[in-house]
Every structure is written in structure tokens, then in C-alpha cells.
Amino acid sequence: MSRPDVDQLLVREAWLLDHQRLDEWLGLFTDDAVYWVPLQMDQAEPFTTASLIYDDRRLPEIRVRQAQHPRAHARVPAPRTVHQVTNVQVVADDGRELTVTSSLVMVEYRKERQRVWGGLVEHRLRRTDGGLRIAAKRVDLVNSESELCGIACLF
Amino acid sequence: MPTLSADDIARLVEPDRVHRAVYTDPHVFELEMERLFGRAWLLLGHESQVPNPGDFFTTRMAREPVIVARHTDGSARALINRCAHRGTTVCDAPSGTTRQFVCPYHGWTYGTDGALAVVPFAEGYDPPAAGRRDLGLARVPRVDAYRGFIFASLAADGPSLLEFLGHLRTSFDDLVDRAPSGQVEVAGGVFKHTYRGNWKLVLENHNDAVHPAFVHASSIWAARESSKPESDGYAEIAVRQMLQNGAPPELWESTGLWAAPSGHSFMGDYHTDSRLVTALDHPVFREYRTALERRVGAEAAARILGVSRWNSIVYPSCSFMSQFRQLRIVQPLAVDRTLVSAYSFRLGGAPEQMFRDTVAFANVVNGTGSPVLTDDLEVYERAQHGLTTARSDWVYLGRGHGSDLPDEHRTWRGKTGTSEIHIRNQLAAWVRYLTDEP
């Protein structure tokens, strides 16, 4: 798997998120994927420590579907975002999956409020017959343990 | 600052309505800091956060930065986090263990009881500063605990903690009695979520049984549209809780809702899902029930698991779910800004799977990124926004008004579970605190 394929997938993912193409975004994930935004710095696991978001395959679907409901108060209008993905490194490759780290700076705007998020991201990308798919995505926000207003955007 | 007389304050609250100034006026907020948060017993935390001498955590009471520390004599102390010298906070960490608190500015050093132990360049003071009682960290006048929950009051006098809690002490009993070991501990991290709205909005919402169908309509719908829960996988707990918010109107109406003196209230439970309610005897809970029975006997275990409560609110500082092992501490930051810290508890002696369920439940009910909580926070902010308009001054709280019924243990019960009795009761206590002039 070449680096251009990895870069292209991460850029594609950011583009889909920033253009509200959320069903297509879900399509990038494998059926057993997890999407994780830990609560604590260096959090080891999501089962005995709480998480800002810890979704197995089913919950991201619920989040995407929820935003389509006319009374999704925190999600209508949808937050507008710009994901800036940089510093991409392939840090491991076991033949089946690649582990890729990157830096995320994201601007979120909704209802007269703009927030800037920064996070260190780790993707596990799996080689499948349909090409590279996301098997896991972990986003460690630099301010995950601070006092935060509600989070209804996707990182 | 304009002075609000007791009459001015009393006029803001009528039997079935409240003036918007109670939510929006900064002068009212200042009085709340002095007379309500400056007097009532406030929940600071749990003894498991400071198990050993030297352990501490920092928090705030009204406007005061506070350190809660376990002193060498074994007692829990609450100290104002302000150096007696030039006012610097002496402790910056959210929690930790230390022998002493050293001011970063000029090195004044205090024991975990707040006593001033060391003053550098001591010869500059005559008489010597170290050891002087008036130069220690100020102590919060009253600290007490109930079943391991640490409360403190900034007022030197007032009702005892037990008098203050009244019947609500049974909600703490409910939480602790459920532990097979008899002990609970704070575990799993703390959510700290804020909203741009008055602190009362969250405490009014927690026992509001009409709001779920409307505020949470989108997550209920999305969970229903998704495939049925099948496994005991992580997301199942979250999906099941979202579905429970969509309980039919009859269930909400028939749920018990009790108001108690001092502004407290609690709601009976509306959960029917055997994977969420331990008493409903799902295979996951059988090992737990056996462990509980081993300690207390089958009869007592049945009685403990038969208690069925949703939110208990101890006014004005906390709201907790005894059955689901969740606690929220509410801290007003400004008239239109509030911080809620959400804690999970581990039941000592219970199977590990139960704590995993607690964490999954916390993420969906109290998580800052939860599909459920985010809609509550949005609606609090919209309420605050609407209340800024001067075209209409009153908030209407007439649901069930006139039909509240006296019940045992000095409680009043809403005629139905959707009564606004708990809000009327909170505001009645609010008037009592705020019209009691110093």
C-alpha cells in the first residue's frame, strides 16, 4: 500500500465530513469499526473510563441518522467544519492493517459560535477487496479534560 | 449594585409562576452566591477521592476556590484555596497527594489542615508569622459526610447535614446499599460540561418527565430506526437508554415524583429494560445479586433492589441517579453560565461488567458528546436566550399546580409524574434562602 493511497483516504474522509456527506463517510468504515474520542490523556481503553465519544459501528449510524431528524436541536442546523489534516505518518503495517497517525486542526462553526479543536489522530486502515477502509479512528483532543460545551460535530 | 429587599425577592416567585429575573439578573445571582450557595450544604465529592492522609482534590463553593484534603488525623478538611499572604491559590492541581500546600509566590507553606507551617525570610515579621492561627488557609466552617459523600457549608450556623438532607438521605442509602461490599468509589473519569444558561435550568430539567419526548425526539427516533439491540456489546446500553427516553406518556404520568423540604426532590424510575435495571434479573446481573445476597441476605437484597428511583436532586448543588450510579455536581459560574461535573461510581464487590455498563451509560446520559445530553444543553441555552426578552416577564409553572398531595416522610407528591411540583418546590426554597437577610 503506497503512501498516496493513505493520504488520499484521509483527505477524502475530511472532505466528506466538511461537506456533510455523512452516509458516504460511514461507508469508509469497516463493519466492525470503532470511532473513539477519549476523555483522558493517554487513556488506555474505553470500557472502564468514560469517553467523549466511543462508538462501535452502530452508534455513528445513529448519530448520522439523528442529524436528519427535524427536531435534532443540537444538530439542526448542522455544524459547519473545516478539517485540516497534516503530519501524516504510517507508523506500523502488519500486512493486513496500517496504523497511521496525523494531526488535526478543525474549525467548527454553528449558530454564532466558532470553536477551534486540535487533536492527535490515529487511524487503523484495513486492506479490503474494496480498497483501504477505516477499522478504527481515535482522536485525542488537546482539551478533552477541560470544561466543554456540548459536542455535536464529528472529528 | 442596587439592593434587592426581601419583598423585592419574594415578589419574583408566585405559586405557579416565576419572574425571568431569577434566571437572568446578575444582582439576583450575586445574592444567590451569598445567601443560597453561601449557606446551603453543598456536595463537594466522595471520600473515595481522598482515601489517605495527604490526598486532596480542588473544587469551588459559590465563588470560593476550595481544597478538600484528608488531614493526618484522618478527617476531611475543606480549605479556601487562597494564600493568607498575597492571595495566590496555593494548589493548582485537580487532585493529588501532598504533605503540604506551598504557595508558588513567596513560599508560604500550609499543612493539610490549613495551618501556616513555614514562612520564608521569617525575620521580617514581628511577631513571627508561622504558627499564627489568623494566617492559615481559611477553613470552610462546616464539613460533614453522609454515607461517604462529603458536604460543606460556608455558613458557620444552620441546620445539620442530616436535617438538611431529610428524606433525601435514602437516595444516598440506595446508591451505597447496592454495593455487595457495602462501599462505592468514584471511578471512570469526570465529564465537565458547561452551558450558557442559568444553573437552575439543569436542576429543573432532571425531574421533568415531559421533556424527553420533545428534547430527545431525534435520538429516540434514530435509536428506533436502528436495528434492535441484540448483543451485550458496548453500544447496546446506549441504544437501550435512548429507547427508554421514548417511554409512552402513560408511563411518565404514572411515575412517582416527590418534593421534600429544602428544595429537594426525587423521581421514581421509568425504566423497563431488564438489561438496564438490575432488579429485573437479566443473566448479567445474577452474579451481582448473589454477591449482594451473600452480604445482606436474600430478603434485604430484594428490598434494596426493589427501590426504584431515577433522579434525586439535593438542592442546590447536585443531582444523582442512585440506581444507575451517576452523580452530577452543579456549579454556577455566572448568571448565564453553568458547569456540571458528572461522576460514575463503582459498586464494590459487583462484577466488572456492571461497571462497564455504568461507563457506557455515563457516556450516553452524561457525556459531553452524547447524542442525548447535547440536546438538553442546546435547549438550556435556548431557554436562557428566550428569557432575555423583556416583552414577557413570567415563566409559567402551572403543570399540576393545586393538585400536589402530602405524602409520608414530610414529602409532597405530584398528582402525576409530569407535575412541575419539583420546580415550584425548588423556587419556594430559593425564596426562603434569599429573603433571609444577614
Interface residues (C-beta under 8 A of the other chain):
Chain A: V37 L39 Q40 P46 F47 T48 T49 A50 S51 L52 I53 Y54 D55 D56 R57 R58 L59 E61 I62 R63 R65 Q66 A67 H69 R71 A72 H73 A74 R75 E145 S146 E147 L148 C149 G150 I151 A152
Chain B: A187 G188 G189 V190 F191 K192 H193 T194 Y195 R196 F214 V215 A217 S218 S219 W221 A222 A223 E225 S226 S227 G233 Y234 A235 A238 V239 M242 L339 S344 E352 F355 R356 V359 A362 N363 G367 T368 G369 P371 L373 T374 D375 L377 E378 V379 R382
